[in-house]
Amino acid sequence: MGKTLPREELKREVRATADRLSEPQPLLPGVEALLRDAAALGLGRAVASSSSCGWVEGWLRRHEIRGLLDVVVARDDVTRVKPDPELFLLAARRLEIAPARCIVFEDSPNGMRAALAAGMRCVAVPNVLTRSLERPEVDLVMDSLDERPLSGILDVVQAGGVGA
């Protein structure tokens, strides 16, 4: 079209479009139950996202699950995002949990790589967009978080996982 947009204006436009498209998306099945089960077991719960803090906090509040989390870490909190492990390592520090004792639930291969690089266990829950992408070997692959209870997930992961 021949028109040059300033970088910041373009970033705002992309963010507004992404927000508009993600706004009507429901919370994925099993997320709330998993968080509630983890809380009942006294496990720390965090979100570590490559999105902005404002976007993540808004999403969590909109779906009424912010209160189920102890820690939220986003791109504003780090210098590098996934596949770098910095987000996950910061979340573990804020939870005061050793990385080796953490289990990450991830939908993207870059997130899976970040979790593994952080020395954490990883459960892959690919979505429609990431299902066909090549992913690293993880401890467990699930089609949906509601396919087994948290206790079953913990049993598999603690037993050494089943691989990808």
LOKOL-811421 format. One line per 2 residues: number of its first residue (from 1); their letters; for each residue y, x, z of N, C-alpha, C. Coordinates in nm, 4 decimals, always signed. Layout:
% LOKOL-811421
NUM> a> Y:X:Z:Y:X:Z:Y:X:Z; ...;
% end
This chain:
% LOKOL-811421
1> mg> -0.1188:+0.0818:+0.0000:+0.0000:+0.0000:+0.0000:+0.1253:+0.0863:+0.0000; +0.1066:+0.2162:+0.0207:+0.2198:+0.3055:+0.0142:+0.3023:+0.3118:+0.1394;
3> kt> +0.2746:+0.2294:+0.2412:+0.3536:+0.2272:+0.3634:+0.2907:+0.3213:+0.4664; +0.3726:+0.4041:+0.5295:+0.3257:+0.4941:+0.6338:+0.3639:+0.4356:+0.7694;
5> lp> +0.2646:+0.4194:+0.8550:+0.2906:+0.3681:+0.9893:+0.2939:+0.4834:+1.0879; +0.3874:+0.4797:+1.1806:+0.3878:+0.5815:+1.2855:+0.2567:+0.5739:+1.3652;
7> re> +0.2090:+0.6883:+1.4091:+0.0798:+0.6974:+1.4790:+0.0696:+0.6001:+1.5972; +0.1698:+0.5959:+1.6821:+0.1649:+0.5094:+1.8009:+0.1622:+0.3614:+1.7622;
9> el> +0.2355:+0.3260:+1.6582:+0.2351:+0.1872:+1.6115:+0.0968:+0.1494:+1.5590; +0.0354:+0.2402:+1.4873:-0.0989:+0.2165:+1.4340:-0.1999:+0.2029:+1.5483;
11> kr> -0.1896:+0.2877:+1.6501:-0.2798:+0.2797:+1.7654:-0.2647:+0.1451:+1.8362; -0.1408:+0.0975:+1.8519:-0.1177:-0.0331:+1.9161:-0.1789:-0.1456:+1.8334;
13> ev> -0.1648:-0.1365:+1.7021:-0.2194:-0.2381:+1.6120:-0.3728:-0.2427:+1.6197; -0.4351:-0.1256:+1.6178:-0.5820:-0.1176:+1.6286:-0.6268:-0.1731:+1.7629;
15> ra> -0.5584:-0.1358:+1.8722:-0.5947:-0.1842:+2.0062:-0.5801:-0.3358:+2.0139; -0.4727:-0.3902:+1.9594:-0.4510:-0.5352:+1.9626:-0.5604:-0.6081:+1.8852;
17> ta> -0.6005:-0.5529:+1.7726:-0.7085:-0.6146:+1.6938:-0.8399:-0.6090:+1.7699; -0.8695:-0.4951:+1.8294:-0.9932:-0.4814:+1.9076:-0.9932:-0.5772:+2.0259;
19> dr> -0.8806:-0.5889:+2.0936:-0.8702:-0.6822:+2.2064:-0.8944:-0.8257:+2.1612; -0.8342:-0.8617:+2.0509:-0.8480:-0.9983:+1.9996:-0.9938:-1.0292:+1.9627;
21> ls> -1.0628:-0.9311:+1.9050:-1.2019:-0.9510:+1.8651:-1.2978:-0.9500:+1.9841; -1.2670:-0.8713:+2.0870:-1.3575:-0.8628:+2.2016:-1.3325:-0.9711:+2.3059;
23> ep> -1.2155:-1.0299:+2.3047:-1.1780:-1.1331:+2.4031:-1.2825:-1.2434:+2.4174; -1.3313:-1.3016:+2.3089:-1.4252:-1.4139:+2.3248:-1.5700:-1.3714:+2.3531;
25> qp> -1.5979:-1.2420:+2.3534:-1.7351:-1.1962:+2.3730:-1.7809:-1.2229:+2.5163; -1.9001:-1.2795:+2.5319:-1.9505:-1.3085:+2.6667:-2.0048:-1.1824:+2.7346;
27> ll> -2.0202:-1.1913:+2.8642:-2.0865:-1.0863:+2.9391:-2.2324:-1.0846:+2.8937; -2.2866:-0.9673:+2.8728:-2.4245:-0.9576:+2.8255:-2.5221:-1.0098:+2.9301;
29> pg> -2.6304:-1.0719:+2.8854:-2.7308:-1.1239:+2.9792:-2.7859:-1.0121:+3.0673; -2.7981:-1.0414:+3.1955:-2.8570:-0.9472:+3.2897:-2.7596:-0.8555:+3.3607;
31> ve> -2.6374:-0.8425:+3.3116:-2.5411:-0.7491:+3.3722:-2.5080:-0.7897:+3.5157; -2.4677:-0.9143:+3.5343:-2.4273:-0.9574:+3.6683:-2.5447:-0.9504:+3.7666;
33> al> -2.6629:-0.9929:+3.7253:-2.7797:-0.9879:+3.8135:-2.8124:-0.8442:+3.8516; -2.8048:-0.7533:+3.7556:-2.8327:-0.6126:+3.7831:-2.7342:-0.5576:+3.8859;
35> lr> -2.6064:-0.5890:+3.8700:-2.5052:-0.5423:+3.9646:-2.5271:-0.6018:+4.1032; -2.5600:-0.7285:+4.1095:-2.5845:-0.7940:+4.2391:-2.7086:-0.7347:+4.3070;
37> da> -2.8140:-0.7104:+4.2303:-2.9350:-0.6502:+4.2859:-2.9062:-0.5093:+4.3378; -2.8282:-0.4317:+4.2620:-2.7926:-0.2964:+4.3049:-2.7111:-0.3007:+4.4342;
39> aa> -2.6186:-0.3947:+4.4436:-2.5383:-0.4088:+4.5653:-2.6281:-0.4448:+4.6835; -2.7225:-0.5346:+4.6629:-2.8134:-0.5761:+4.7706:-2.8983:-0.4589:+4.8196;
41> lg> -2.9278:-0.3652:+4.7310:-3.0055:-0.2470:+4.7683:-2.9181:-0.1349:+4.8252; -2.7860:-0.1575:+4.8284:-2.6948:-0.0571:+4.8800:-2.6692:+0.0571:+4.7840;
43> lg> -2.6931:+0.0336:+4.6555:-2.6718:+0.1369:+4.5535:-2.5269:+0.1353:+4.5067; -2.4714:+0.2523:+4.4795:-2.3375:+0.2613:+4.4243:-2.3365:+0.2077:+4.2823;
45> ra> -2.2246:+0.1465:+4.2429:-2.2129:+0.0878:+4.1097:-2.0805:+0.1279:+4.0486; -2.0889:+0.1775:+3.9237:-1.9685:+0.2250:+3.8560:-1.9729:+0.1883:+3.7089;
47> va> -1.8551:+0.1829:+3.6497:-1.8401:+0.1759:+3.5051:-1.7700:+0.3034:+3.4640; -1.8218:+0.3690:+3.3604:-1.7592:+0.4892:+3.3043:-1.7435:+0.4629:+3.1554;
49> ss> -1.6203:+0.4365:+3.1123:-1.5953:+0.3920:+2.9759:-1.4974:+0.4824:+2.9022; -1.5214:+0.4989:+2.7724:-1.4282:+0.5731:+2.6872:-1.3074:+0.4890:+2.6474;
51> ss> -1.3050:+0.3625:+2.6885:-1.1890:+0.2764:+2.6635:-1.0817:+0.3038:+2.7688; -0.9645:+0.2448:+2.7499:-0.8550:+0.2660:+2.8447:-0.8802:+0.1903:+2.9749;
53> cg> -0.8184:+0.2393:+3.0825:-0.8303:+0.1735:+3.2129:-0.7849:+0.0285:+3.2053; -0.6732:+0.0041:+3.1407:-0.6211:-0.1320:+3.1310:-0.7187:-0.2264:+3.0634;
55> wv> -0.7778:-0.1801:+2.9541:-0.8725:-0.2642:+2.8821:-0.9964:-0.2908:+2.9672; -1.0518:-0.1855:+3.0286:-1.1739:-0.1996:+3.1089:-1.1490:-0.2922:+3.2275;
57> eg> -1.0419:-0.2682:+3.3008:-1.0116:-0.3530:+3.4170:-0.9935:-0.4986:+3.3752; -0.9251:-0.5221:+3.2635:-0.9073:-0.6594:+3.2140:-1.0400:-0.7247:+3.1798;
59> wl> -1.1271:-0.6501:+3.1136:-1.2596:-0.7018:+3.0755:-1.3404:-0.7385:+3.2004; -1.3393:-0.6490:+3.2984:-1.4158:-0.6736:+3.4212:-1.3625:-0.7937:+3.4982;
61> rr> -1.2312:-0.8069:+3.5068:-1.1712:-0.9221:+3.5754:-1.1986:-1.0512:+3.5000; -1.1868:-1.0469:+3.3679:-1.2095:-1.1659:+3.2861:-1.3514:-1.2196:+3.3056;
63> he> -1.4454:-1.1292:+3.3247:-1.5851:-1.1704:+3.3436:-1.6243:-1.1804:+3.4909; -1.5241:-1.1643:+3.5777:-1.5406:-1.1839:+3.7218:-1.6497:-1.0952:+3.7817;
65> ir> -1.6550:-0.9694:+3.7364:-1.7523:-0.8767:+3.7937:-1.6865:-0.7521:+3.8538; -1.5548:-0.7448:+3.8510:-1.4872:-0.6254:+3.9056:-1.5247:-0.6031:+4.0508;
67> gl> -1.5373:-0.7097:+4.1276:-1.5713:-0.6995:+4.2687:-1.7121:-0.6487:+4.2948; -1.7948:-0.6432:+4.1928:-1.9313:-0.5938:+4.2083:-1.9413:-0.4427:+4.1855;
69> ld> -1.8287:-0.3801:+4.1540:-1.8269:-0.2367:+4.1238:-1.7508:-0.1598:+4.2313; -1.8010:-0.0408:+4.2610:-1.7334:+0.0468:+4.3565:-1.6300:+0.1353:+4.2881;
71> vv> -1.6595:+0.1743:+4.1639:-1.5775:+0.2725:+4.0931:-1.5638:+0.2317:+3.9466; -1.4444:+0.2499:+3.8928:-1.4210:+0.2336:+3.7493:-1.3515:+0.3600:+3.7004;
73> va> -1.4110:+0.4231:+3.6004:-1.3558:+0.5440:+3.5405:-1.3384:+0.5168:+3.3916; -1.2238:+0.5554:+3.3378:-1.1957:+0.5302:+3.1962:-1.1266:+0.6515:+3.1348;
75> rd> -1.1016:+0.6403:+3.0061:-1.0460:+0.7530:+2.9305:-0.9179:+0.8089:+2.9916; -0.8402:+0.7259:+3.0603:-0.7155:+0.7723:+3.1216:-0.7408:+0.8699:+3.2367;
77> dv> -0.8634:+0.8713:+3.2883:-0.8961:+0.9527:+3.4052:-0.9498:+1.0909:+3.3708; -0.9767:+1.1175:+3.2435:-1.0415:+1.2427:+3.2033:-0.9707:+1.3032:+3.0820;
79> tr> -1.0069:+1.4266:+3.0518:-0.9499:+1.4896:+2.9326:-1.0415:+1.4755:+2.8117; -1.1728:+1.4552:+2.8370:-1.2694:+1.4401:+2.7275:-1.3556:+1.3176:+2.7530;
81> vk> -1.3880:+1.2438:+2.6482:-1.4726:+1.1251:+2.6601:-1.6098:+1.1523:+2.5993; -1.6954:+1.0558:+2.6067:-1.8324:+1.0677:+2.5552:-1.8310:+1.1143:+2.4097;
83> pd> -1.9150:+1.2075:+2.3745:-2.0393:+1.2510:+2.4372:-2.0233:+1.3575:+2.5457; -1.9027:+1.3961:+2.5798:-1.8823:+1.4882:+2.6902:-1.9215:+1.4163:+2.8204;
85> pe> -1.9807:+1.4844:+2.9166:-2.0257:+1.4189:+3.0401:-1.9164:+1.3946:+3.1441; -1.7929:+1.4317:+3.1155:-1.6862:+1.4268:+3.2160:-1.6708:+1.2888:+3.2816;
87> lf> -1.6760:+1.1813:+3.2045:-1.6624:+1.0458:+3.2616:-1.7709:+1.0184:+3.3647; -1.8952:+1.0495:+3.3306:-2.0062:+1.0226:+3.4208:-2.0009:+1.1115:+3.5449;
89> ll> -1.9634:+1.2372:+3.5270:-1.9548:+1.3277:+3.6417:-1.8445:+1.2838:+3.7382; -1.7325:+1.2368:+3.6852:-1.6251:+1.1870:+3.7706:-1.6697:+1.0615:+3.8455;
91> aa> -1.7387:+0.9717:+3.7780:-1.7885:+0.8506:+3.8445:-1.8828:+0.8885:+3.9585; -1.9734:+0.9819:+3.9354:-2.0663:+1.0259:+4.0398:-1.9904:+1.0868:+4.1578;
93> rr> -1.8900:+1.1696:+4.1290:-1.8089:+1.2292:+4.2369:-1.7408:+1.1206:+4.3193; -1.6829:+1.0227:+4.2511:-1.6129:+0.9160:+4.3229:-1.7104:+0.8290:+4.4034;
95> le> -1.8322:+0.8161:+4.3565:-1.9354:+0.7431:+4.4311:-1.9955:+0.8287:+4.5423; -1.9681:+0.9595:+4.5354:-2.0258:+1.0573:+4.6277:-2.1781:+1.0576:+4.6172;
97> ia> -2.2246:+1.0600:+4.4919:-2.3675:+1.0624:+4.4614:-2.3931:+1.1794:+4.3667; -2.4969:+1.2562:+4.3949:-2.5334:+1.3678:+4.3069:-2.5727:+1.3136:+4.1700;
99> pa> -2.5291:+1.3775:+4.0619:-2.5637:+1.3297:+3.9273:-2.7137:+1.3049:+3.9071; -2.7978:+1.3893:+3.9624:-2.9425:+1.3737:+3.9444:-2.9954:+1.2452:+4.0077;
101> rc> -2.9176:+1.1837:+4.0959:-2.9590:+1.0582:+4.1606:-2.8998:+0.9355:+4.0910; -2.8293:+0.9568:+3.9805:-2.7646:+0.8473:+3.9080:-2.8507:+0.7997:+3.7907;
103> iv> -2.8421:+0.6700:+3.7639:-2.9034:+0.6115:+3.6453:-2.7918:+0.5469:+3.5648; -2.7823:+0.5839:+3.4393:-2.6803:+0.5305:+3.3489:-2.7447:+0.4300:+3.2550;
105> fe> -2.6789:+0.3167:+3.2375:-2.7193:+0.2168:+3.1390:-2.6217:+0.2289:+3.0242; -2.6709:+0.2596:+2.9055:-2.5839:+0.2905:+2.7912:-2.6296:+0.2192:+2.6657;
107> ds> -2.5313:+0.1795:+2.5841:-2.5646:+0.1174:+2.4559:-2.5443:+0.2107:+2.3379; -2.4672:+0.3179:+2.3560:-2.4370:+0.4044:+2.2416:-2.5048:+0.5408:+2.2545;
109> pn> -2.5446:+0.5993:+2.1419:-2.6033:+0.7339:+2.1455:-2.5102:+0.8375:+2.2091; -2.3793:+0.8298:+2.1829:-2.2867:+0.9255:+2.2447:-2.2853:+0.9106:+2.3965;
111> gm> -2.2912:+0.7875:+2.4454:-2.2977:+0.7650:+2.5890:-2.4273:+0.8175:+2.6475; -2.5364:+0.7992:+2.5747:-2.6665:+0.8502:+2.6196:-2.6628:+1.0021:+2.6277;
113> ra> -2.6046:+1.0651:+2.5268:-2.5915:+1.2113:+2.5268:-2.5074:+1.2582:+2.6459; -2.4007:+1.1859:+2.6735:-2.3134:+1.2212:+2.7860:-2.3887:+1.2104:+2.9180;
115> al> -2.4647:+1.1044:+2.9358:-2.5417:+1.0850:+3.0592:-2.6421:+1.1980:+3.0777; -2.7142:+1.2297:+2.9726:-2.8147:+1.3362:+2.9807:-2.7490:+1.4715:+3.0067;
117> aa> -2.6344:+1.4961:+2.9430:-2.5621:+1.6222:+2.9647:-2.5104:+1.6327:+3.1082; -2.4861:+1.5174:+3.1715:-2.4407:+1.5146:+3.3106:-2.5568:+1.5349:+3.4076;
119> gm> -2.6797:+1.5391:+3.3564:-2.7964:+1.5553:+3.4421:-2.8419:+1.4256:+3.5051; -2.8069:+1.3137:+3.4422:-2.8408:+1.1815:+3.4940:-2.9571:+1.1208:+3.4167;
121> rc> -3.0243:+1.0265:+3.4777:-3.1280:+0.9498:+3.4097:-3.0559:+0.8484:+3.3216; -3.1226:+0.8042:+3.2142:-3.0553:+0.7142:+3.1206:-3.1481:+0.6033:+3.0728;
123> va> -3.0973:+0.4814:+3.0806:-3.1640:+0.3638:+3.0261:-3.0824:+0.3191:+2.9060; -3.1454:+0.3179:+2.7898:-3.0767:+0.2755:+2.6678:-3.0918:+0.1245:+2.6523;
125> vp> -2.9796:+0.0589:+2.6281:-2.9783:-0.0842:+2.5998:-2.8930:-0.1020:+2.4746; -2.9483:-0.0636:+2.3578:-2.8694:-0.0676:+2.2351:-2.8256:-0.2096:+2.2005;
127> nv> -2.7085:-0.2185:+2.1385:-2.6579:-0.3482:+2.0950:-2.6798:-0.3631:+1.9442; -2.6315:-0.4713:+1.8891:-2.6499:-0.4987:+1.7464:-2.5975:-0.3850:+1.6598;
129> lt> -2.4858:-0.3254:+1.6990:-2.4249:-0.2188:+1.6196:-2.4927:-0.0843:+1.6382; -2.5533:-0.0601:+1.7560:-2.6089:+0.0724:+1.7840:-2.7614:+0.0784:+1.7759;
131> rs> -2.8246:-0.0352:+1.7607:-2.9717:-0.0412:+1.7615:-3.0358:+0.0486:+1.6555; -2.9764:+0.0575:+1.5390:-3.0377:+0.1345:+1.4304:-2.9966:+0.2823:+1.4303;
133> le> -2.9087:+0.3220:+1.5210:-2.8630:+0.4613:+1.5250:-2.9659:+0.5505:+1.5946; -2.9730:+0.6745:+1.5489:-3.0615:+0.7709:+1.6137:-3.0077:+0.7994:+1.7529;
135> rp> -3.0973:+0.8014:+1.8504:-3.0549:+0.8258:+1.9873:-3.1418:+0.9363:+2.0485; -3.0904:+1.0008:+2.1518:-3.1695:+1.1037:+2.2188:-3.2825:+1.0399:+2.2990;
137> ev> -3.3772:+1.1221:+2.3411:-3.4858:+1.0712:+2.4252:-3.4295:+1.0355:+2.5624; -3.4545:+0.9142:+2.6038:-3.4048:+0.8643:+2.7319:-3.5235:+0.8217:+2.8181;
139> dl> -3.4944:+0.7795:+2.9395:-3.6004:+0.7423:+3.0333:-3.6626:+0.6064:+3.0036; -3.5843:+0.5164:+2.9483:-3.6325:+0.3809:+2.9216:-3.5442:+0.3187:+2.8147;
141> vm> -3.6043:+0.2425:+2.7260:-3.5290:+0.1667:+2.6253:-3.5575:+0.0185:+2.6485; -3.4514:-0.0611:+2.6574:-3.4648:-0.2051:+2.6783:-3.3846:-0.2775:+2.5717;
143> ds> -3.4342:-0.3929:+2.5285:-3.3589:-0.4750:+2.4334:-3.2460:-0.5495:+2.5025; -3.2640:-0.5799:+2.6316:-3.1648:-0.6554:+2.7073:-3.1810:-0.6236:+2.8552;
145> ld> -3.0725:-0.6293:+2.9295:-3.0786:-0.6027:+3.0725:-3.1515:-0.7124:+3.1492; -3.1730:-0.8265:+3.0866:-3.2446:-0.9327:+3.1575:-3.3947:-0.9312:+3.1282;
147> er> -3.4432:-0.8256:+3.0626:-3.5846:-0.8224:+3.0280:-3.6731:-0.7784:+3.1449; -3.6154:-0.7134:+3.2458:-3.6916:-0.6805:+3.3672:-3.5949:-0.6654:+3.4837;
149> pl> -3.6429:-0.6904:+3.6060:-3.5531:-0.6792:+3.7222:-3.5196:-0.5337:+3.7522; -3.4147:-0.5136:+3.8299:-3.3732:-0.3784:+3.8657:-3.4876:-0.3021:+3.9320;
151> sg> -3.5640:-0.3673:+4.0170:-3.6750:-0.2977:+4.0839:-3.7747:-0.2427:+3.9811; -3.8008:-0.3174:+3.8747:-3.8902:-0.2704:+3.7691:-3.8314:-0.1542:+3.6915;
153> il> -3.7024:-0.1592:+3.6682:-3.6334:-0.0487:+3.5991:-3.6416:+0.0771:+3.6843; -3.6126:+0.0626:+3.8137:-3.6172:+0.1781:+3.9039:-3.7578:+0.2369:+3.9107;
155> dv> -3.8590:+0.1520:+3.9121:-3.9974:+0.2006:+3.9156:-4.0280:+0.2882:+3.7937; -3.9888:+0.2410:+3.6753:-4.0158:+0.3169:+3.5526:-3.9403:+0.4487:+3.5513;
157> vq> -3.8128:+0.4436:+3.5847:-3.7289:+0.5640:+3.5811:-3.7761:+0.6656:+3.6854; -3.8087:+0.6191:+3.8060:-3.8534:+0.7104:+3.9109:-3.9907:+0.7694:+3.8810;
159> ag> -4.0701:+0.6981:+3.8009:-4.2025:+0.7488:+3.7640:-4.1955:+0.8490:+3.6495; -4.0768:+0.8759:+3.6028:-4.0621:+0.9743:+3.4949:-4.0282:+0.9135:+3.3613;
161> gv> -4.0071:+0.7846:+3.3568:-3.9635:+0.7193:+3.2338:-4.0744:+0.7041:+3.1317; -4.0400:+0.6303:+3.0286:-4.1347:+0.6060:+2.9191:-4.0850:+0.6637:+2.7891;
163> ga> -3.9692:+0.7284:+2.7905:-3.9154:+0.7892:+2.6692:-3.8540:+0.6886:+2.5751; -3.8071:+0.7396:+2.4625:-3.7390:+0.6544:+2.3655:-3.8380:+0.5995:+2.2655;
% end
